Amino acid sequence: MIGDRIRTIRVQKRMTLSNLAEKANVTKSYLSNIERNISTNPTIEFVEKVALALNMKPESLLGWEKGENEISENSFLYVKKYLLTMDDEQLVELKDYIDFILWKRRNLN
């Protein structure tokens, strides 16, 4: 989970919870809740702030970085989780966006 990863990296970098919270400009209590997996769905903004404070990319913090064109299991599960919560209108919008991206890639090559 993201909280476990944040705590592990923070400890490896010899940062206290207070230091990281201050450097990331997030509340210490929320960071603590994330690290203890009480809150398990941080915002993208939160992840970006913490990653920057830890001097790393958000995708590294999330454990998403893999070899080129390789999808990690975590990435797939993350997307799947949100697909299952989308209503029909959101799914149609997502499909249209994917179709656009694929069209754009075909036409730029």
Sequence and secondary structure as in RCSB ss.txt:
>XXXX:A:sequence
MIGDRIRTIRVQKRMTLSNLAEKANVTKSYLSNIERNISTNPTIEFVEKVALALNMKPESLLGWEKGENEISENS
FLYVKKYLLTMDDEQLVELKDYIDFILWKRRNLN
>XXXX:A:secstr
 HHHHHHHHHHHTT  HHHHHHHHT  HHHHHHHHTTSS    HHHHHHHHHHTTS HHHHTT   STT   HHH
HHHHHHHHTT  HHHHHHHHHHHHHHHHHHHHH 
